[in-house]
Amino acid sequence: MDQYLWVLKDKERDLIRELEPQRLAELDEDGLLDLHKRVRRARNKHTTNYRRGAAERVGQAGGRGAAAAGSDKARGRAYVFEEALSIISTELARAAHDAAEALKDERLARARAGKWSGPGGDAPSDDGGAAAGRMREHQQTTGGVKRDASTRAQGARRQAKRDSR
């Protein structure tokens, strides 16, 4: 990537400088997402420009191989931002994984301490009984009152048929 930095303009070089390890270490997950978005946008722009320019030169040069030499700068810019996007994506994945692990550890610690987000805020009892706190205010259904009633009636008919034997 370093061999192509000479083709970048000042603002583009500033964007690449934000990928230095000490600068990346200062960013939180939201900052990394913002940087990822800006780098992806720049990558898409330069890749599109490179492809369009190369496609225009094919007709003049008579072939893709002959036309490739005229797009070195554009290809270099696209390459730099492709590599930059790879770096920031890796860093973002690491930060997201760390955040997920921290959340998981926090939830496990709350569960071990007996604090959970269920009814009443108390942990369920170990004796297999109902959880302490408020009861559910609604019944859990499968999507429709009529369907649930039909299912119960069907079960009752089956049971009545067995009982009559």
C-alpha positions as CSV (number, residue, x, y, z in Angstrom):
1,M,0.0,0.0,0.0
2,D,2.8,2.4,0.8
3,Q,4.2,2.4,-2.7
4,Y,1.0,3.9,-4.0
5,L,0.5,6.7,-1.5
6,W,2.2,9.2,-3.9
7,V,-0.9,9.1,-6.2
8,L,-3.2,10.3,-3.4
9,K,-4.3,13.9,-2.9
10,D,-3.9,15.6,0.5
11,K,-7.4,14.9,1.8
12,E,-7.1,11.2,0.7
13,R,-3.8,10.9,2.4
14,D,-5.3,12.4,5.6
15,L,-7.9,9.7,5.5
16,I,-5.3,7.0,5.2
17,R,-3.3,8.5,8.1
18,E,-6.3,7.8,10.3
19,L,-5.5,4.1,9.9
20,E,-2.3,4.4,11.9
21,P,-2.4,2.0,14.8
22,Q,-2.2,4.6,17.5
23,R,-5.1,6.6,16.0
24,L,-7.2,3.4,15.6
25,A,-6.6,2.5,19.2
26,E,-8.2,5.8,20.3
27,L,-11.5,5.1,18.4
28,D,-14.5,3.4,19.9
29,E,-16.8,1.2,17.9
30,D,-18.9,4.1,16.6
31,G,-15.8,6.0,15.5
32,L,-14.6,2.9,13.7
33,L,-17.9,2.6,12.0
34,D,-17.7,6.2,10.8
35,L,-14.2,5.7,9.5
36,H,-15.2,2.5,7.8
37,K,-18.0,4.3,6.1
38,R,-15.7,7.1,4.8
39,V,-13.1,4.6,3.6
40,R,-15.7,2.4,1.9
41,R,-17.1,5.5,0.1
42,A,-13.7,6.5,-1.1
43,R,-12.9,3.0,-2.2
44,N,-16.1,2.8,-4.2
45,K,-15.4,6.2,-5.8
46,H,-11.9,5.3,-6.9
47,T,-12.8,1.8,-8.1
48,T,-15.6,3.2,-10.2
49,N,-13.4,5.9,-11.7
50,Y,-10.7,3.3,-12.5
51,R,-13.1,0.9,-14.1
52,R,-14.8,3.6,-16.2
53,G,-11.5,5.1,-17.4
54,A,-10.1,1.7,-18.3
55,A,-13.3,0.8,-20.2
56,E,-13.1,4.0,-22.2
57,R,-9.5,3.3,-23.2
58,V,-10.2,-0.2,-24.4
59,G,-11.7,1.0,-27.7
60,Q,-8.9,3.4,-28.4
61,A,-6.1,0.9,-27.5
62,G,-7.7,-2.0,-29.2
63,G,-7.7,-4.4,-26.1
64,R,-7.8,-4.5,-22.4
65,G,-4.2,-5.4,-22.0
66,A,-3.0,-2.4,-24.0
67,A,-5.4,-0.1,-22.3
68,A,-4.3,-1.1,-18.8
69,A,-1.0,0.9,-18.9
70,G,-2.9,4.2,-19.0
71,S,-4.7,3.7,-15.7
72,D,-1.8,3.2,-13.3
73,K,-2.7,6.1,-11.1
74,A,-6.4,5.3,-10.9
75,R,-5.5,1.7,-10.2
76,G,-3.1,2.7,-7.5
77,R,-5.7,4.8,-5.8
78,A,-8.3,2.0,-5.9
79,Y,-5.7,-0.4,-4.5
80,V,-4.8,1.9,-1.6
81,F,-8.4,2.3,-0.5
82,E,-9.1,-1.4,-1.0
83,E,-6.2,-2.2,1.4
84,A,-7.4,0.5,3.8
85,L,-10.9,-0.9,3.8
86,S,-9.4,-4.3,4.7
87,I,-7.5,-2.8,7.6
88,I,-10.4,-0.9,9.0
89,S,-12.8,-3.9,8.5
90,T,-10.5,-6.1,10.5
91,E,-10.2,-3.6,13.3
92,L,-14.0,-3.1,13.4
93,A,-14.6,-6.8,13.6
94,R,-12.2,-7.0,16.5
95,A,-13.9,-4.1,18.3
96,A,-17.3,-5.6,17.7
97,H,-16.1,-9.0,19.0
98,D,-14.7,-7.4,22.1
99,A,-17.9,-5.5,22.8
100,A,-20.0,-8.7,22.4
101,E,-17.7,-10.5,24.8
102,A,-18.0,-7.7,27.3
103,L,-21.8,-7.7,27.1
104,K,-21.8,-11.5,27.5
105,D,-19.6,-11.3,30.6
106,E,-21.8,-8.6,32.0
107,R,-25.0,-10.7,31.5
108,L,-23.4,-13.8,33.0
109,A,-22.2,-11.8,36.0
110,R,-25.8,-10.4,36.5
111,A,-27.2,-13.9,36.2
112,R,-24.7,-15.3,38.8
113,A,-25.5,-12.4,41.1
114,G,-29.2,-13.3,40.9
115,K,-30.3,-10.2,39.0
116,W,-32.1,-10.8,35.8
117,S,-34.5,-8.8,33.7
118,G,-37.4,-11.1,34.2
119,P,-40.7,-10.3,36.1
120,G,-39.9,-8.7,39.4
121,G,-36.2,-8.5,38.8
122,D,-35.5,-11.5,41.0
123,A,-33.8,-14.7,39.8
124,P,-36.0,-17.8,39.2
125,S,-36.2,-20.2,42.1
126,D,-34.1,-23.3,42.0
127,D,-36.9,-25.6,43.1
128,G,-38.4,-25.6,39.6
129,G,-41.4,-23.5,40.7
130,A,-42.6,-20.3,39.1
131,A,-40.4,-17.2,39.3
132,A,-40.9,-14.8,42.1
133,G,-42.6,-11.6,41.1
134,R,-45.5,-10.6,38.9
135,M,-47.3,-13.2,36.8
136,R,-47.6,-12.7,33.1
137,E,-50.3,-10.3,32.1
138,H,-51.2,-12.1,28.9
139,Q,-51.2,-15.6,27.6
140,Q,-48.6,-16.6,25.0
141,T,-50.5,-17.4,21.8
142,T,-49.4,-18.8,18.4
143,G,-50.8,-15.8,16.5
144,G,-54.5,-15.8,16.8
145,V,-57.2,-16.3,19.4
146,K,-59.4,-18.3,17.0
147,R,-56.6,-20.6,16.1
148,D,-55.7,-21.2,19.7
149,A,-59.3,-22.0,20.5
150,S,-59.5,-24.4,17.6
151,T,-56.4,-26.2,18.7
152,R,-57.8,-26.5,22.3
153,A,-61.1,-27.8,21.0
154,Q,-59.4,-30.3,18.7
155,G,-57.4,-31.6,21.7
156,A,-60.6,-31.8,23.8
157,R,-62.3,-33.9,21.0
158,R,-59.4,-36.3,20.8
159,Q,-59.4,-36.8,24.6
160,A,-63.2,-37.3,24.7
161,K,-62.9,-39.9,21.9
162,R,-60.3,-41.8,24.0
163,D,-62.3,-41.5,27.1
164,S,-65.4,-43.0,25.5
165,R,-63.7,-46.2,24.5
